[in-house]
Amino acid sequence: MVFPVSAALLDALVLSVVSNEDTYGYKITQEIREAMEMSESTLYPVLRRLMKNELLLSYDQEYMGRNRRYYQITEKGKEQLKIYREEWLIYKEKINTLISKHTDKGVNS
């Protein structure tokens, strides 16, 4: 992706994925990769920050004889996700309006 990705956008994406179901790091990364490039090494600092801010909880559960760490959104995380979603709709509309307003003017001259 050409555009830089902010910490807030990463937080919003992770919270959105985890809001659907408790899930683990690899699966979160795979879902986010559907929209943008993201490595697991980028994900784990985001998860730590979200847990530090009490937006996520984690717990371990056995899977095929090994422990897997799952992440769960908290009530505070749900409230923050609601704010992110509202802000995203406003931001997206402003960007779309600006880009559409200037579409194709002088691009192929």
C-alpha positions as CSV (number, residue, x, y, z in Angstrom):
1,M,0.0,0.0,0.0
2,V,1.3,3.4,-1.0
3,F,-0.4,5.3,1.9
4,P,1.1,5.2,5.4
5,V,-0.9,3.4,8.1
6,S,-1.3,5.1,11.5
7,A,-1.3,3.4,14.8
8,A,-5.0,4.3,15.3
9,L,-5.9,2.6,12.0
10,L,-4.1,-0.5,13.0
11,D,-5.9,-0.4,16.4
12,A,-9.2,0.0,14.7
13,L,-8.6,-2.9,12.3
14,V,-7.5,-5.3,15.1
15,L,-10.4,-4.4,17.3
16,S,-12.8,-4.9,14.4
17,V,-11.4,-8.4,13.7
18,V,-11.5,-9.4,17.4
19,S,-15.0,-7.9,17.9
20,N,-16.4,-10.7,15.8
21,E,-14.9,-13.6,17.8
22,D,-12.1,-14.3,20.2
23,T,-9.2,-15.1,17.9
24,Y,-5.4,-15.6,17.8
25,G,-2.6,-13.5,16.2
26,Y,-2.0,-15.4,13.0
27,K,-5.7,-15.3,12.1
28,I,-5.9,-11.6,12.9
29,T,-3.0,-11.0,10.6
30,Q,-4.6,-13.0,7.8
31,E,-7.9,-11.1,8.0
32,I,-6.1,-7.7,8.0
33,R,-4.0,-8.8,5.0
34,E,-7.3,-8.9,3.0
35,A,-7.3,-5.1,3.1
36,M,-3.6,-4.3,3.5
37,E,-0.1,-5.8,3.9
38,M,0.7,-6.6,7.6
39,S,3.3,-8.9,9.1
40,E,2.9,-10.7,12.4
41,S,5.9,-8.7,13.7
42,T,3.8,-5.6,13.2
43,L,0.8,-7.1,14.8
44,Y,2.2,-8.1,18.2
45,P,3.2,-4.5,19.3
46,V,-0.4,-3.5,18.4
47,L,-1.8,-6.3,20.5
48,R,0.4,-5.4,23.5
49,R,-0.7,-1.7,23.2
50,L,-4.4,-2.6,23.1
51,M,-4.0,-4.9,26.1
52,K,-2.0,-2.2,28.0
53,N,-4.9,0.2,27.3
54,E,-7.4,-2.4,28.5
55,L,-9.1,-2.7,25.1
56,L,-8.2,-6.4,24.7
57,L,-7.7,-9.3,27.1
58,S,-5.7,-12.4,26.3
59,Y,-6.0,-16.0,27.4
60,D,-4.3,-19.3,26.5
61,Q,-6.2,-22.3,25.2
62,E,-4.9,-25.7,24.1
63,Y,-5.0,-26.4,20.4
64,M,-3.6,-29.6,19.0
65,G,-1.5,-30.3,22.1
66,R,-0.1,-26.7,22.2
67,N,-1.2,-23.5,23.9
68,R,-2.6,-20.8,21.6
69,R,-3.0,-17.3,22.8
70,Y,-6.5,-15.8,22.1
71,Y,-7.5,-12.2,22.2
72,Q,-10.9,-10.9,23.3
73,I,-12.3,-7.4,23.1
74,T,-13.3,-5.7,26.4
75,E,-16.2,-3.4,27.0
76,K,-13.8,-0.5,26.8
77,G,-12.5,-1.9,23.5
78,K,-16.0,-2.0,22.1
79,E,-16.5,1.6,23.1
80,Q,-13.3,2.6,21.4
81,L,-14.1,0.6,18.3
82,K,-17.4,2.4,18.1
83,I,-15.5,5.7,18.1
84,Y,-13.1,4.5,15.5
85,R,-15.9,3.4,13.2
86,E,-17.7,6.8,13.5
87,E,-14.4,8.6,12.8
88,W,-13.6,6.4,9.9
89,L,-16.9,7.1,8.2
90,I,-16.3,10.8,8.5
91,Y,-12.7,10.6,7.3
92,K,-13.5,8.2,4.4
93,E,-16.3,10.5,3.2
94,K,-14.0,13.6,3.3
95,I,-11.2,11.8,1.4
96,N,-13.7,10.4,-1.2
97,T,-15.2,13.8,-1.7
98,L,-11.9,15.5,-2.2
99,I,-10.5,12.9,-4.5
100,S,-13.8,12.6,-6.5
101,K,-14.0,16.4,-6.8
102,H,-10.6,16.5,-8.6
103,T,-10.9,13.2,-10.6
104,D,-9.4,13.2,-14.1
105,K,-8.9,17.0,-14.3
106,G,-5.6,17.3,-16.1
107,V,-4.6,13.7,-15.4
108,N,-4.4,12.6,-19.0
109,S,-3.5,16.0,-20.6
